Amino acid sequence: MSDWFYSDPQFQQQGPLSAQALVALCREGRVDGQTLVWREGLPGWLPLAQVAAELGLVVVAAGPVPASPAAATAGRIPGIAARAPGAGGGSGSSRTAVWVIVGAAIFVFGIAVLGILAAIAIPAYHDYRMRAQVAQAVVAGQALQPAVEAWSQANGTCPRNGDGDIGAAESYAGPAVASIEVGPIDDVDGECGILVWLADQPSGLKDKYLQWALDTDGQWHVSSDLARRHLPAALRDALE
């Protein structure tokens, strides 16, 4: 069975771990239905709720809808249940018409509220997924920095994919990264670059990149064409 990974509240990838271990984390409350998870074979990172059945988890449904005030009081307040039609308070049909109008108004209001909540929640969740993926791409790119520095110091040149411990660009492909290119930066003399191309999941990240440049003084500088709101806070401050 494939190993599982999940994104913690700091958008850091955790894992690999077994399905049983992931279920245990859910039962302990350390992950929930909105936690992003991934395993080999999934199209991308998904909320845990969408794969709950595969893991043998049960999504608890919302509780029963409370009875309306009218239903709760009928038969308990003296005179309500036994009052005959026409014995004051208007006819039964009039009261029914009033309740129909009130119910329709509540229904329309509820639809409007749901529409407003959806308009806010859906884009916010999409941004959350994008930030989670970008955070994983940042980890992947920064993990190559020691190898690039070591090769540069030992050989006096900028390494490329395949040199030393640096793999082929496509070997770094995963749920968050399409590829990672390592080599000299064409338009900056003497600088080595780590260029991370992001995977197109969720939509909106295709052809987006993160790039770290190692200058001749041994300092790393980061650049990107991503929107600042999709970058981790620490990276926003360092972004050129």
N, C-alpha and C positions, 0 to 999 in steps of 0.2 A: 504493500500500500504506500502511496506517495506521502512524502513528508509535507507538513503544513507550515505556513508562515503567517504571522499576523503583524499588524501595525499598532504600536503602543500609542498612548496619548501624546507622546512627543514626536510622532510620525517616524519612529525608528523601527526598522524591520526586526522582528524577533523570530527565532526558529533556526534550524528546522526542529519540529516536534511531531510526535505521532498524533493520530486522530484522537486516541484516548487521552493524551495529555491536553489537547485543545479542549476536549469536552470537560475535563477536570477544571481547567481555568474558567470555563463558562459557569460551571456550578459553584465555583468559589467567588464569582462576581468580578473576576479580573478582566474578563472580556464580556461583551454583550452582543445583542443582535446587530448593532451598528458597527461593530469592529470589523475592519477590512481584513480579509483573509485570502490566501492564495495557495494553490498546490499545482503541480505539473498537470496539464490537461485543461485547466480553467482558462477561459478567454482573457482574463485579467483579474484584478483585485475586486472581490465582491464582499458585500456585507455578510456577516456570519448568518444572518437570518435566511439568506437565500440558499444556503447549503446546509441548513439545520437538519433536514430530513436525511441527507447523506451521512451525517455524523450521529444520527440517532437522537438528536435533541428535539424537544417538543416546544414549539412556540406557544406560550400561554395566551389564550384569547382574552379580550377585554371582558370585564364582568358584565352581568345582566343589566339591562337598562332599567333604571328605577321606574316604578309606577308613577303615572301622572298624579298631581294633587287630587284631581277629581276621583280617580280610581282608589286612591288611598283613603279618602274620607267617606266614600259612598257607603251607606249602611251603618256608619258609626255615629254620625251627627244626627240626633233625633229629628225626624221629619223629612230628611232628604230622600231616603229610599221610599218612604210611604206616601210622599206628596202626590196627589193625583194631578193629571194634566189639567191646566186651567185653574188651578187652585192658588193663583197668585204667582208672581215672578215671571210671567209670560208663558207662552205655550211651549211644549216640548220641541216643536219644529223650529221655533225662534232660537231657543237655546242651542239646538244642533247647528243652526246656521252660524251663530256666533263662534262656536268652537271650530267649525270648518274654516272660517276666516282667520281666526287666531292661529290655527295649525298651519294654514298656508303661509301666513306671514312668518312664522317661526322657521318653516322649511326654506323659504326664499332667503331669509337672513342667514340661516346655517350654510346654505350653498355659497353665499357671498363671502362668509368668513372662511370657509374651506378654500375658496379660490384665492383669497388674500394670503392665507397660510402657505398654500402650494407655491404661489409666486415668490414667496420669501424662502421657503425651505428647500425647494429643488435646486435653485442656483447655489445656495449656501452649501448643500451637500456635494454638488459637483465641484465646487472650489475646494472642499475638504479632501475629496478624492485626488484632485490634482496636486494639492500640497503634500499629501501622503506619498504620491509617486515621486514628486520632485525630491522630497527628503531622502528617499531611497537612492535616487540617482546621485545625489550629493555624496552619500556614503560611499557609493561605488567609485566615484571619481577621486575622492580624497584618499581612498585606500591605495591608489596607484602612485601617490606622490613619493613615498619612501623609495620605491623601485626606480623611479625616474631620477631622483636625487643620487641614489647609489651608483647608477650607471654613469651619470654625468660626471661625478667626482672620480670614478675609477678610469674612465675612458676619455674624458675631456671633450666629449661630443654629446649631442642630444640623442637619446635612444628612440627607436621606432618600434612599432608592434612586432613582436617576435624576438626582440633583443632581451637577453637575460631572463628575468622572471615576468616579463611583460608578454601577455598572450596576444593572439590575433584580435582584431577589432570586434569581429562577430562573436568571439568566445565569451564576451561579457554580456551578451543579449539575455534578457530576462523580462519579467513582468513590468519593470520600470525603465529598462534601458534597451535601446535598439542596438547600439554599438558604442565602443570607446576607441577613439583614434589617438595614438601617441606619436609625436614627432615634432620637428622644428616648425615654428610659426613663420609662414612665408613672409609676412609683411613686417616682422619685428626681428632684426638681426640678433642672433645669439640666444633667443628665448626658446625654451621647450614648451610644448603644449600638451595638455590632456583635454581632449574634446569629447564630451559625453552627449550623444544624441538620444533623446528621450523616446520611449515607445509610445505609440499612439493609442493609449488606453489609460484613462478615459479620453474621449475625443477632445481636441484642442491642443494636444501636445506634439502632434506630428511636426517634424522638421524643427522643433525647438531644441535648444542646446544649452549646455553649461560648459565653460572653458576655463581651465586654470593654466596660467602662464608662469613658468619659472624663469626669473630674470637672471642676469649675470651676477647679481649680488646674493643669489640663493633665496630670494623672496618670491612667494606665490601671490599672484593677482588673479581675481576671478571676474568673469564677464558672462553675460547671458542675454538672450532676447525674450526671456520669460517676463510676464507681468510681476511686479514686485510683491503683490499679494499672494502669489503662488510660491514664493521663496521662503525658506526658514528664516526666522528673525535674525539669527547670527550672520546669515549670508547677505541679508539686505544691507547691513552696516558695512560689509566689506566690498559690496558690489561697486564696480567702477562705473 
